[in-house]
Amino acid sequence: MQKKWKAKAHVILVLVVVSSLMAGLAGAAMAQTTLVWWTHQRHDMDFMQELVKEFNDTNTYGIKIEYNIMAENYRQNLELAFQSRQAPDIFSVASDTRYLADRNMALPLNTYLNEDMQVRFAGLLEVDHINSYNGHLYSLPNVGNPYRLIYNKDLFAKAGITSPPTNLEEMVEYAKQITSAAKNEQAYGFALNLKAPQSALNRSFDQVAMMSNLFPYDFATGRYDFERIRPIILSFKQLVVDGSTFPGIESLDIDPMRAQFAQGKIGMYMSADWEIGVYANQFTTDVNWAAAPIPTVTGSELGRSNINGAGKWLAISTQSKHPDLAWKVMEWFHRNEVLVKYHELGLGMSVVPSVLEIANDSSRQGSEFFKVDPTAEFVWPFAPHQIGLAIEGRTYYDVIAAVMFGAMDLDRGIQDLNRRYNDALDRAVSRGTIERIIIEDFDPANL
C-alpha cells in the first residue's frame, strides 16, 4: 500500500513539473514586446493596417506593432511626445533629417544596414537632409512624391474647358469660368487648405515657383529675394478677388477639402501622388478626375518639378527601449515584396531601383498621371528655411495668405520678408547654426 502511494505521488509530482514547464513555455511564447508606430500618412491606411496585422500574426520575434495614424498636427504631436519621454518606437519622417538629428529624435541606422540593402537602395542612402545628415543615415527610401494639378474633368467640360491650364493666367481664368458655370451646383474653380498655410502653399505655391525658376531662395547667391514670387502671389490673390476659391479656404483643412473635391464641388487644387490612395480608399468618388503638370508663370518650364521626400520613409526613435526589434520591423517593411505592392497599388511612386526593375505600373485610377519623368523631375536642394532657419515673426507662407485676403500690402510684405529672412540667415551663419547654401551656376532645369 505504501509503495502504491509513493508511486502515485511520484506520478503526481511529474505531472505537476511537466504542467509547470508547459505553462512556462506557453508564457514565454505568449510574451510580446509592443512597439508603437506613428504615421502621418492616411492614404495608405488599409494596405498598411493589413501588413501590420500580417506582421503581428507571423513574426517570430515576439513583436506586436501598435499602429497609430495622426494626419493632423503630426510634427507638433511628435515633438511633444519626445519632450514628455513618450515617443513612439517607430515614426514616419515628415521633416528634414537635420531637424531630427538636432533634436536627437532619430536613431542612426548605419550599423544596421546589410549588404543586400546597400545594393538594393543604390545611391538613395545618402540624400543630404532627406535621409542623411552629417554622415549618419536616419531613414530608408520607399517612394518619392511628384506634384501635380488635380482637376475635375466634368467641371472643366461644363465650363467648356478642353484641357488643363499650363500657366497661371489660364489657371485663374479657368477657375473663374468653372465657378460661373457651376454656380447652381455650388462648385468652385479652385481650393487651398489654408488652415495650414505651409502645408497648402508648399504643395502648390512652392511648386509653381520651382518650375518657374522663381523660388524665393536664390541658390546661386545664397540670399532670399521674395520679389521673385510677386507674379505668383498676384495670381493666387486674383483667385480670391474673383470669388473663384471654395468658400472659407482660410480655415479649410486638407481632409475636408478632399471631401469637397470628391463630392464634385472643387474644380482644381495642387497636391502630390498620395491623392491616388485618398480617392480610392478614404474619400471614394465618382468624380472623373485627372492630374496634369503644375502650371508655371509663363507656361514654360524653367525648372524641374520637385519630387518630395525621395529617400525617406520611417525612422527609429532614440527613446525606443527596443531599437534592435524596431530594426526587425524596418527590415520586414522594406522588403522588395512590400515596396513593390506599395508601388503597384498606387500608394506612392517608388524610387527604389530594385523595385522599379520588377514592379508593374499601378492599375489604380489616377496612377497614370503621376509617373515620374526623370528628365523633368528631381529632388530639389533644401533652402535654409527648410532645414531649421529660425524666422522671427510670420513665415512667408503666412504672409502670402495674408496678402491673398487683403490683410497685408504686397510691397510691404515683400520688403518685410526680404529683411527678416536675410537677417535671420546672416545671424544663423555667423553663429554657425546654419550654413549658407550656395550652389555655383545653379540651374533648376538641370539639377
Secondary structure as UniProt FT lines:
FT   HELIX           2..30
FT   STRAND          33..39
FT   TURN            43..44
FT   HELIX           45..58
FT   STRAND          63..69
FT   HELIX           74..83
FT   TURN            84..85
FT   STRAND          90..92
FT   HELIX           97..102
FT   TURN            103..104
FT   HELIX           110..112
FT   HELIX           115..120
FT   HELIX           122..125
FT   TURN            129..131
FT   STRAND          132..133
FT   TURN            134..135
FT   STRAND          136..137
FT   STRAND          143..152
FT   HELIX           153..158
FT   TURN            159..160
FT   HELIX           168..181
FT   HELIX           183..185
FT   STRAND          188..190
FT   TURN            194..195
FT   HELIX           197..202
FT   TURN            203..204
FT   HELIX           205..211
FT   TURN            212..213
FT   STRAND          217..218
FT   TURN            219..222
FT   STRAND          223..224
FT   HELIX           226..229
FT   HELIX           230..241
FT   TURN            242..243
FT   TURN            247..248
FT   HELIX           249..251
FT   HELIX           254..262
FT   TURN            263..264
FT   STRAND          266..272
FT   TURN            273..274
FT   HELIX           275..277
FT   HELIX           278..282
FT   STRAND          289..292
FT   STRAND          305..308
FT   TURN            309..311
FT   STRAND          314..317
FT   TURN            318..319
FT   HELIX           323..333
FT   HELIX           336..344
FT   TURN            345..346
FT   STRAND          349..350
FT   HELIX           353..356
FT   TURN            357..358
FT   TURN            365..366
FT   HELIX           367..370
FT   TURN            374..376
FT   STRAND          377..378
FT   HELIX           384..386
FT   TURN            387..388
FT   HELIX           396..404
FT   TURN            405..406
FT   HELIX           410..431
FT   TURN            440..441
FT   TURN            444..445
//
